[in-house]
Amino acid sequence: MPHPPSAPSIRRLPLLLPAPAASARRSGIISAAAASPTPLSCPLLPAAAAATASTRPPPPPRIESGGGGGGGGGMSLFGLGRNQKTFRPKKSAPSGSKGAQLRKHIDATLGSGNLREAVRLPPGEDINEWLAVNTVDFFNQVNLLYGTLTEFCTPESCPTMTAGPKYEYRWADGVQIKKPIEVSAPKYVEYLMDWIEGQLDDESIFPQKLGTPFPPNFKEVVKTIFKRLFRVYAHIYHSHFQKIVSLKEEAHLNTCFKHFILFTSEFGLIDKKELAPLQELIESIIPY
């Protein structure tokens, strides 16, 4: 029976800045607006005004039209961007008619612009099938989001994998690396994506054939995957958000993160303590 490996450790760093709300505003993290997004495969939520560290006025809310294409600024969160070699091949959802049906349901509900409806388990469907199809989707989404930033997220600019001044992530997979090690952010994300890809390719965890049962610990594996994907979002917001704003791609990021948080909240996939690095932003999406 497959078991999820031990989670990478989180080292809580000393408090260096003021309270979370103030530090979030200083780092330029914006709150996702509550308005409904426009119909897209990854719907685009209007970005709220960014509270940047500079004195210039914040950028206006931004919505891009089109079915998943990015802006024309030389880099797109959903195009190939400038660093094509950094992109991993897109993973496919589990095969079989059930996976295809669920994929169509996701596309249809996302197209309606209602993210809350899009994350709900369709009536009569198996929850593990739903988790499996969505896990592949969110992996692909985060993979593309981070892939556009690889020329800015380097061992020199990000020597450790952090999420603001208080959180540092160290890597361990419980198999090849049993003791958590400190690595640069790009190396951490590389380890993380390799590990997730390995889980998705393991048919004893993510069955590809219709009717093959999921393992008893399937949800625990999924929870570990989503916990680790959240850490990529946390790093992007804390370390690279100003670059995202300068590329006018914040609407993509905000909406994809809102979709991610609504899904993980719906199925209880990430413990609240793990969400602390982006607590203020999350509370603007799902008030506690």
C-alpha positions, 0 to 999 in steps of 0.5 A, spaced: 500 500 500 503 506 498 504 511 503 505 519 502 512 520 504 514 525 510 512 532 509 518 537 508 519 541 514 517 548 515 522 552 519 518 558 523 523 564 522 524 570 527 519 575 526 522 581 522 517 585 520 510 588 523 503 584 524 501 579 518 497 584 515 502 590 515 507 585 512 503 583 507 501 590 504 508 592 504 510 586 500 505 588 495 500 582 496 493 584 494 486 581 496 483 577 490 476 581 489 470 578 490 466 579 484 465 573 479 470 572 474 469 572 466 468 565 463 475 562 461 478 555 462 482 559 468 477 564 469 480 571 470 478 575 477 479 582 477 485 584 481 484 588 487 488 595 487 495 593 489 498 596 495 505 597 493 511 599 497 512 605 492 508 611 492 505 611 485 498 609 484 496 602 484 494 598 477 487 598 475 483 591 476 485 587 470 481 582 466 484 579 460 479 576 455 480 570 451 480 562 452 487 562 456 491 566 452 496 571 456 498 578 455 502 580 450 508 583 454 513 577 452 511 572 457 504 569 458 502 565 464 498 560 459 503 561 453 510 558 452 513 565 455 520 566 454 523 560 457 520 554 453 525 549 456 523 550 463 516 547 462 514 540 463 509 536 459 502 537 461 499 531 465 493 528 462 487 526 467 486 519 468 483 515 462 477 512 461 470 515 460 469 517 467 475 522 467 473 525 460 466 526 463 468 529 469 473 533 465 467 536 461 464 538 467 470 542 470 470 546 463 463 547 463 462 549 470 469 554 470 466 557 463 460 559 467 464 564 471 462 561 478 468 558 481 464 556 488 460 551 483 466 549 479 469 546 485 463 542 488 463 534 487 458 533 482 451 529 484 452 522 484 460 522 482 465 518 486 469 523 490 476 520 489 475 520 481 473 528 482 480 529 486 484 525 481 482 529 475 482 536 479 489 534 482 492 533 475 489 540 473 492 544 479 498 541 478 498 543 471 496 550 473 501 551 478 507 548 473 505 553 468 505 559 473 511 558 476 514 556 469 514 563 467 518 566 473 524 561 472 528 567 469 527 571 476 527 565 481 534 563 481 539 560 486 542 567 487 535 571 488 532 566 492 537 562 495 532 559 500 525 557 499 521 562 503 514 565 504 515 572 507 520 573 513 517 568 517 517 561 513 522 557 510 521 550 507 526 545 507 525 539 502 524 531 504 521 526 500 521 520 505 525 516 500 531 519 497 531 525 501 529 523 508 532 528 512 530 535 511 535 539 507 535 547 505 535 548 498 534 554 493 527 556 491 528 553 484 531 547 486 525 546 492 520 547 486 524 542 482 524 537 487 516 538 489 514 538 481 518 531 480 515 528 486 508 530 484 509 527 477 511 521 480 505 520 484 501 522 478 504 517 474 504 511 479 498 507 477 497 504 484 495 511 487 492 514 481 489 509 477 489 510 469 484 504 468 476 505 469 474 501 475 481 500 478 480 502 485 483 508 489 488 506 495 485 507 502 490 512 503 488 516 497 486 522 500 492 523 504 496 523 498 492 528 495 493 532 501 500 532 501 500 534 494 496 540 495 500 542 501 506 542 497 503 546 491 500 551 496 508 553 498 509 555 490 503 560 491 506 562 497 513 563 494 510 567 488 506 572 492 511 573 497 517 573 493 515 575 486 508 578 486 511 585 484 514 582 477 507 579 476 504 586 477 509 589 472 508 583 467 500 585 468 499 578 469 496 579 476 489 577 474 491 570 472 495 569 478 489 571 483 484 567 479 488 561 479 489 562 487 482 563 488 480 557 484 485 553 488 483 555 495 476 554 494 477 547 492 482 545 497 477 549 502 471 545 499 474 538 501 479 540 507 485 538 503 490 543 507 491 544 514 489 552 516 496 552 520 499 551 513 496 557 510 498 562 515 503 565 510 497 567 505 492 568 511 490 575 509 489 574 502 485 567 503 481 571 508 479 575 503 477 569 499 473 565 504 472 569 510 473 565 517 
